[in-house]
Amino acid sequence: MPLVYKDKGASGSQLAVMCGEIAVGHIGKNTLVGGAARWSWNFGMNNAVPPGFQHSGHVDTLEEAKAGVEQNWELWLDAAGLADR
């Protein structure tokens, strides 16, 4: 099942990362000192993860945040012997 990004508000700066009805992670926009913005992403899965699995990251764009989530989701699916349908 593919990942879906659901806006958690009206601003588009806080997204729930969903697989079906299960929330597996979060992407959020953070404003830094000086007004610059960065995006953070994280998974809510803390156990049973494969080597190299990254739980979180900080990047400059929403597209980079989604790419980080999707790259690690694929790693988890592969290690679990599951296919993204």
Secondary structure in CASP SS format (residue, H / E / C, confidence):
PFRMAT SS
TARGET T0000
AUTHOR 0000-0000-0000
METHOD secondary structure of the structure
MODEL  1
M C 1.00
P C 1.00
L E 1.00
V E 1.00
Y E 1.00
K E 1.00
D E 1.00
K C 1.00
G C 1.00
A C 1.00
S C 1.00
G C 1.00
S C 1.00
Q E 1.00
L E 1.00
A E 1.00
V E 1.00
M E 1.00
C E 1.00
G C 1.00
E C 1.00
I E 1.00
A E 1.00
V E 1.00
G E 1.00
H E 1.00
I E 1.00
G E 1.00
K E 1.00
N E 1.00
T E 1.00
L C 1.00
V C 1.00
G C 1.00
G C 1.00
A C 1.00
A E 1.00
R E 1.00
W E 1.00
S E 1.00
W E 1.00
N E 1.00
F E 1.00
G C 1.00
M C 1.00
N C 1.00
N C 1.00
A C 1.00
V C 1.00
P C 1.00
P C 1.00
G C 1.00
F C 1.00
Q C 1.00
H C 1.00
S E 1.00
G E 1.00
H E 1.00
V E 1.00
D C 1.00
T C 1.00
L H 1.00
E H 1.00
E H 1.00
A H 1.00
K H 1.00
A H 1.00
G H 1.00
V H 1.00
E H 1.00
Q H 1.00
N H 1.00
W H 1.00
E H 1.00
L H 1.00
W H 1.00
L H 1.00
D H 1.00
A H 1.00
A H 1.00
G C 1.00
L C 1.00
A C 1.00
D C 1.00
R C 1.00
END
